[in-house]
Amino acid sequence: MHNIALCYHQAAAPCSMQEGAQLLASAISDDSRTDKPAQYSALLLSVSANDPAALASKLSTINEYCPIAEFIACAQYGKSQSTLEQSKLATYEGQSLEWQISALQNLQPLRKKQIAAELVAANDSGKQLITTIDDALIKAAELKTARDQRLNQAQFAAKSSGVDVQLITAGTAKQLADSVATKGSDQTYWAMCVFVGQAAELNKIKEVL
């Protein structure tokens, strides 16, 4: 799976989200970029606001729930921009506008969901053993209580990320770029991230966001 992201503070000059989408589309269609994907079905995450503080606030939910490096840097920049003079803004030191290779397990909610599933399996396989211990030892009740508290972590519930999530079906880089180029609004504070991969991978991400 691949991803590529662009936020308002990375643009060479202030621009609207619509113009930013066109910049991102240009990067997607650029064959000279390293680590470009071989397939182009995608999941677009986007968020915009009327001022930097509002954007930082909107990004706070996904940054806590499903951290994405560029979104974290964008929120930090937005907070700085809303409180400090331009010369004192926190500088962006994240990835440049290039494709990045990532795995589903790198996304925090999917990692938590996998751990939850493993704990459920451990719970099921351990029931018979726990019953035996309960019958044999008085202290087993205390052990079972502690164990149940630990296994409560197996309850995973997806949360709203607070960003727009859209699946895009595309067979080529140009098709994806053309679709991305039409997105966005006239707001000047924005952040976008495109995940590209197999449909099954993208649907897993969509389910938890």
C-alpha positions in Angstrom: 0.0 0.0 0.0 1.1 3.5 -0.8 0.1 7.0 0.4 0.8 10.6 -0.5 -0.3 13.7 1.3 -0.3 17.4 0.9 -1.4 20.1 3.4 -1.9 23.9 3.0 1.4 24.8 4.7 3.4 22.7 2.2 2.3 24.7 -0.8 4.7 27.2 -2.3 2.1 30.0 -1.8 -1.2 30.2 -0.1 -3.9 28.5 -2.1 -7.4 27.1 -1.9 -8.1 23.5 -1.2 -9.3 23.1 -4.8 -5.9 24.4 -6.0 -4.2 22.2 -3.5 -6.1 19.2 -4.9 -4.7 20.1 -8.3 -1.2 20.2 -7.0 -1.7 16.8 -5.4 -3.1 15.4 -8.6 -0.1 16.7 -10.5 2.2 14.7 -8.1 0.1 11.6 -8.5 0.4 11.7 -12.3 4.1 12.4 -12.3 5.9 9.2 -13.4 9.3 10.5 -12.3 8.4 10.2 -8.6 10.0 7.4 -6.7 8.1 4.5 -5.1 5.1 5.2 -7.2 2.4 2.4 -7.0 1.4 -0.1 -9.7 -2.3 0.2 -9.1 -4.4 3.3 -8.4 -7.6 2.5 -6.5 -7.6 4.9 -3.7 -9.0 6.3 -0.4 -9.0 10.1 -0.1 -8.9 11.6 3.4 -9.5 15.4 3.4 -10.4 18.2 5.8 -10.6 22.0 5.5 -11.5 25.0 7.6 -11.8 28.8 7.5 -8.8 29.5 9.8 -5.7 27.6 11.0 -7.0 27.1 14.6 -10.2 25.5 13.3 -8.2 23.2 11.0 -6.0 22.2 13.9 -9.1 21.5 16.0 -10.6 19.3 13.2 -7.4 17.4 12.8 -7.0 16.7 16.6 -9.5 13.8 16.4 -7.8 11.8 13.7 -4.4 12.7 15.0 -5.3 11.1 18.3 -7.2 8.2 16.8 -5.2 7.4 13.7 -2.0 9.5 13.5 -0.8 10.5 10.1 2.5 12.3 10.1 1.5 15.0 7.6 -1.7 15.7 9.5 0.1 16.0 12.8 2.6 18.5 11.3 -0.3 20.4 9.7 -2.1 20.7 13.0 1.1 21.9 14.8 1.7 24.5 12.1 -1.9 25.6 12.3 -1.7 26.1 16.0 1.5 28.1 15.6 0.0 30.2 12.8 -3.0 31.1 14.9 -0.9 32.2 17.9 2.5 33.4 16.7 4.0 35.8 14.2 4.8 34.4 10.8 8.5 34.5 11.5 8.0 32.3 14.5 6.0 29.6 12.9 7.0 26.0 13.5 8.8 24.8 10.3 7.6 21.7 8.5 10.1 18.9 8.7 8.0 16.0 7.5 8.0 14.0 4.3 8.3 15.9 1.0 5.5 15.4 -1.6 6.5 11.9 -2.6 4.9 8.5 -2.5 5.4 6.6 0.8 5.1 2.8 1.2 3.1 1.8 4.3 1.4 -1.2 5.8 -2.1 -1.5 7.2 -0.7 -2.3 10.6 0.9 1.1 10.7 -2.5 2.7 11.1 -3.3 2.7 14.8 -7.0 1.8 14.7 -6.3 -1.2 12.5 -3.5 -2.3 14.8 -5.9 -2.1 17.8 -8.6 -4.0 15.9 -6.1 -6.8 15.2 -5.0 -6.9 18.9 -8.7 -7.1 19.9 -9.3 -10.0 17.6 -6.3 -11.8 19.0 -7.5 -11.2 22.5 -10.9 -12.6 21.6 -9.2 -15.7 20.3 -7.2 -16.0 23.5 -10.3 -15.6 25.6 -12.1 -18.4 23.7 -9.2 -20.8 23.9 -8.7 -20.1 27.6 -12.3 -20.6 28.9 -11.9 -24.3 29.5 -8.6 -23.9 31.3 -10.1 -21.1 33.5 -13.0 -23.3 34.4 -10.7 -26.0 35.5 -8.7 -23.6 37.6 -11.9 -22.2 39.1 -12.9 -25.6 40.3 -9.5 -26.4 41.7 -8.3 -23.2 43.3 -10.1 -20.6 45.4 -7.7 -18.0 44.2 -8.8 -18.6 40.6 -11.7 -16.2 41.0 -9.2 -13.4 41.6 -7.1 -14.6 38.6 -10.2 -14.7 36.5 -11.2 -11.2 37.4 -7.8 -9.8 36.5 -7.8 -11.8 33.3 -11.3 -10.5 32.3 -10.2 -7.0 32.9 -7.3 -7.5 30.6 -9.5 -9.2 28.0 -11.9 -6.3 28.0 -9.4 -4.7 25.7 -10.8 -7.1 23.0 -13.7 -4.7 22.6 -12.8 -2.6 19.6 -15.2 0.1 18.4 -14.4 2.3 15.4 -14.7 6.0 16.0 -15.4 8.9 13.7 -12.2 10.4 12.5 -13.7 13.8 11.8 -12.4 13.9 8.2 -14.1 13.3 4.8 -13.4 9.8 3.6 -14.0 8.9 -0.1 -13.2 5.7 -2.1 -11.9 6.4 -5.6 -11.9 3.7 -8.3 -9.1 4.2 -10.8 -7.1 2.0 -13.1 -4.3 4.4 -13.9 -2.4 7.3 -12.3 -4.1 9.7 -14.7 -7.6 8.5 -13.8 -6.8 8.9 -10.1 -5.2 12.3 -10.7 -8.2 13.5 -12.7 -10.5 12.5 -9.9 -8.5 14.1 -7.1 -8.1 17.3 -9.1 -11.9 17.9 -8.9 -12.0 17.7 -5.1 -11.8 20.4 -2.6 -13.3 23.8 -1.8 -12.3 27.5 -1.7 -11.1 27.3 1.9 -7.5 28.1 2.3 -6.7 25.8 5.3 -6.8 22.2 4.4 -5.1 18.8 4.5 -5.4 15.8 2.2 -4.0 12.3 2.2 -4.4 9.6 -0.5 -4.0 5.9 0.3 -3.5 3.7 -2.8 -3.7 -0.1 -2.7 -6.0 -3.1 -3.2 -9.7 -2.6 -2.6 -9.7 -4.9 0.4 -7.0 -2.9 2.1 -8.8 0.4 1.4 -12.1 -0.9 2.7 -10.4 -2.0 5.9 -9.2 1.6 6.4 -12.5 3.1 5.5 -14.3 0.8 8.0 -12.3 2.2 11.0 -12.4 5.9 9.9 
